[in-house]
């Protein structure tokens, strides 16, 4: 792939490249996780993945605010300051939580260094674009804000798309065990709900038949383990 020289790249091109770099880094970090790390980090991966829709909701709210300002609605301009401040606080908290910062309140394992590296790059990218957007929306005059709305909308669109793809990457790392060799793992204390597996997945002795009964076929050759009843112990997954 030939990348054009920087002086001929548009701002949209540069933002797309920055987003792709952050996502590629996250994907590479997830690929570096060993199988034991992936199994142990499933709860953490799911937790971070669950924050992406919340982040996307905040970004979408800013997009709608930009659209209303672009249409010249006076009411939207009057509430702009308060709404942007509220969304900024929410996004900052979410970003700190994603990388396991001081504001993290969910009791989950701290991410492995590999995962934390990828999440940090992604969070820095999102923070940069969100802060650039908020700076545009803080202009003192409504007319000045309207002139910057197209730029803000492009920034927010890239962030929204990045959160969607990063959510997919995290969920795949947490749940896709197609072809994995789990024969040497003690799975008795592992919640396998939503794990995806195929015919080449290898289970510990006594698990294969029960896992198949606990699963539904998602597509030809691919199954998903359904959650067990809350009053059931994991032991009923094993043949005796």
N, C-alpha and C positions, 0 to 999 in steps of 0.2 A: 504494500500500500504506500503510495507516494503522498506525503503531506505537503500541501502548498506552503510557500514561504510565508512567514508571519505577516509581512507587510501587505499581503493580498487576502488575508483571512478576515472575514467579517466578525463582528462581535458575537453573532450567533454561532459561527464556526468555532470560535474560541471557547464559548460556553459548552458546546457539544463535546469538544475535545476534553475539557476539564471534567465534565460529567463522566465521560467514557473512561478516563484515567482512574477516577475514584472507584468506579464500579469494577473495572478490571483488577484494581488492587484488592478490593474486597473479595472478588472471586478467587484470586490467587491465594489470598490468606486463608480462605475456606478450604481450598484444595490442599493446603499444607497441613491441615489438621489430620492427625492419624485417626484410624478407626476407633481406638479407645477414647481419644479426645472427643470425637464426634458423639460417641455414645454418652460420655459424661456431660457434654455441653448441650445436650438436647434441650433441657429446660431453659438454659441461658439463650440459646438460639431462638427458641420460640418466644421468649420474653422480648428480646430485641425486635424480632419480626413483628410482634403485636404492637410495638410502638410506631411502626411505619404508617399504618392507617391514621393514627392520631396525628402524626406529623403532617400527613397529606391533608387532613381536614383543616388544620391551621393554615396551610399554604393555600388551599382552595378558598378559604375565607378571605385571604388577602387578594386572591385573583378576582373574586366577586366584587370586593371593595374597589379594586382598580377599574373594573368594568363600569361600576356605577359612577366613579369619578370621571371616567372618560365620557360618560353620557351627560356630564354636567349637573348631576343631581346635588342641590345645595345641602340637603339633609345628610347625604353620604359624606360630604366634605366636613360638616360640623362634627360628625361622630368619628371621623377618620383618626384623629389623634388618640382618643381613648381606645378604639378598637385595635389599632396597630400596636399600642403599648401592651394590651392584654395578650395579643397573639405573640408578640415578641417574648413576653415572659414565659408563655406556654412552650414556645419552640426552644428557648434556652434550657428550660428544665428537661425537655425531652432529649435534647442533644447531650446534655450532661449525663442523663440516665443511660443513653445508648452506649457511651464509652466507659460506663462504670465509675462515674465521678462521685463527688461528695454528696450529691443530691439523690443518689440511688437509694430507693427505699424498698425495693423488692429483694427478698432474701434468696438470691440465686448465686451460684458460683461465679467468682470473678472470671472474666473471659481469659482464655489462654493468650499468651503474648501474640500468637499468630492472628487470632481473631481480633484482639484489641487493636493491633496495627491497622487492619483493614477498616475497622469501625471508626478509628480516629481520622483516617484520611477521608472517609465518606462524611463524617461529621464536620470536618473543617471545610469541605467543599460546600455543604449545605449552609453552614453558618455564614460563609463568605457571601453567598448569593442572597440569603435572607437579609443580612445586614445591609447589603447594597440596595436591596429593594426598600427596606425601611428608611434608609437615608433619603431615597427619592420621595417617599410618601410623607416625609417630615418637612418638606418645603413649606415655607410660611404662606405662600399664596396658592389658591386653588388652581389658577391658570398655569403656574409653574409645575404643579403636580401633573396636570393633564398632559403637558408636553412630554413628561417622562413616563407616562403610563405604558406605551408600547415596550419600552426597555424593561420596565418592571415586570410586565406580563411574560416576556421572554425568559427572564431569570426564574420566575416562579414556575413556569411550565417545565423548565429543565429540572428544577428541584422535585416537582411532583412526579415526573417520569423516573427520576433517579430513585425515589423512595419506593416506587412500584417495583422496579427491577431488583433493588436490593432486598425487598421483602421476598421476592421469588427465590433469590440466591440463598437467603438464610433458611427459608422453609425447605429448599431442596437439600441443603447440607444437614438439616435436622432430621429429615424424614426419609430421604431416598437411600435405601440400603439394597438397591438392586445389585446383584452380583457380589455382595459382601460375604465374607467368610466369618461367621459368628460362632463357629464350633467351639472355640476355646474361651468364650466369654461366659461369665456367670450373669445371666439375665434376670435372676429371680427378684432383684430389687429395682429393675429398670422398667419404667412405664413405656410400653411399646405402642401405645395408642397413636394411630395415624402413620405408623411406619409403613413405607411402601417397599415391597419386595417382589422378586420374580423367581422363576424356576431355578436360576443359578445362585440364589441366596442360600447359604448353608447355615443351618441352625444347630445348636447344641443337641446332644442326644436326648431324645424324648420330647423335643419341642415341635418338630415339623408338623405332625398331624394336627395338634391342637391349634397351632398358629394358623393353619389353613382353615380350620373351622371358625376361628375368630375373625377371619378376613372376608372382605368382599372384593370382587373383581372390579377394578377400576377401568381397565382396558385389556384387550387381549394380551395375556402373558404378564399382567401387572396387577398385584393385589395390595389392599390397604388393611392394616390391622385396626379393627374397631375397638373403641374403649370398652373395658370390662365394666360390669355393674359396680357401683360404688361400694357395695357390701361384699364384693368378692375379693378373694386374695389372689395374688399372682400365681399361687401354686396350682390353681386349676387349669393353667395353661400347659402344664407339663403332663406327659403320659407317665403312668406309674406301672 
